[in-house]
Amino acid sequence: MATQDGAAAMTIGRNLVLACGVAFAFAAGPVAKAQLAPAQQATSAGEPAQAPGIVVVNRQGSSSPASASQLSSPLQPLLDFQDSDVKFNIQTLMSILRDNRHEGWVLAAYPDPKTSRPLIGAGFSLDLPAREHVQRDPLNPTQFLEPSSAQLWEAAGLEPARLTTMLQQYDRELDAWKKKKFRRKIRTHDLFPEIGEEDAMKLLRISTIQAIHNAGAYCRNFDQLTGPQQMALTQLVFQMGVNLEQFTQFLFAINHRMEVAGAPASISPAVMATGGVSSPSPVSMIAASPDRPAARPDSLQTSASGSPLSDSEYWHNVQGTLIHSDWARRYSTRAVSVIAMLDPGYNSAPWIAEAKVRAEVHPLHTRRRRAAVRTASARRHRASASRTHKS
């Protein structure tokens, strides 16, 4: 009996200890939560604040920190580009752009012939600021991208510190050599390379991709163009940049096919000769005559003969807006190859397309060149006369 009483007492004792433990745990719960909350707040306060304007994309839906590739960027369309996005071979275009007949290829910073600002590779600008380029065509959803040189440099995967060092070196050399000596060193290949071939190709590629993107912003039907036509427009953007905005006749023609196709003989040669420097309205692009008032855009659906223009006739009109421009006369070799690509038959017979354009482009002969020829001729004449007199 005593044994049973002892066992019962031990059981009651264990139950009392367990009950006290549970009661203590409930009592300590709020204290533990109160101690945990400040720790969590401290952790949150220690995390870096998200930069304004940066949108974090979390594809997995987890709370893990986003990587750099998951941050939205104004340059994302350039980073997302695939070679299959265009109908031409981007490597072929890059080879053309680095040719001496186009942009050239210099692996050291050198001055722009007009502005003296530093360039490298195939004319990559090293110190351009970011610019706003407004899309004025309400029917074109593609927005222009005009990032700074530093942004493009980083987008190409190059170290920002290298760009800073290169610009400092360029400023010192330009002060010491001046532009004339700089250009002479380029011709004689005396500039020490500041960048490797691979890195120069990276800069050329990101610049070409930017030109492709902006070509789509200039032409609302860029995706419907042929491969050579896309390449031609991309070259124009690469070479002219924002200055292509001045070619209003050309931009009107490629974006208003129905209006242009409806008036094959009525695009004024005088208007085209400006190269698009003026800013005419759609109506003023169509030449008016004393016996025929300017046609309204909605009435330009057929040609003067009553039939719509063929594809080749329409594109010949588009070519005409460039052929008669000052750009084509000044850079005739480059212009012929670019304008010829707009011919819809270029793929089958490129040499014929170029021959047609070459016959219409009249290179600009400057007075300085004629004067130099006359001076050289006079010198030869005097030398000849001197030899004759001595004999």
Secondary structure, DSSP 4 states (H G I P E B T S, - for coil): -HHHHHHHHHHHHHHHHHHHHHHHHHHHHHHHHHHHHHHHHHHHHHSPPPPTT--B--TT---SPPPGGGB--TTHHHHT--GGGSSS-HHHHHHHHTSTTTT--EEEEEE-TTT--EEEETTEESSPPP-------TT--PPP----HHHHHHHTT--HHHHHHHHHHHHHHHHHHHHHHHHHHHHTT-SPP-S-HHHHHHHHHHHHHHHHHHHHHH-TTGGGS-HHHHHHHHHHHHHHGGGGGG-HHHHHHHH-HHHHHT-TT-B-HHHHTTTT-S---TTTTBPPBTTBPPPPGGG-SS-TTSSPPPHHHHHHHHHHHHHTSHHHHHTHHHHHHHHHTTSTTTTT-HHHHHHHHHHH------HHHHHHHHHHHHHHHHHHHHHHHH-
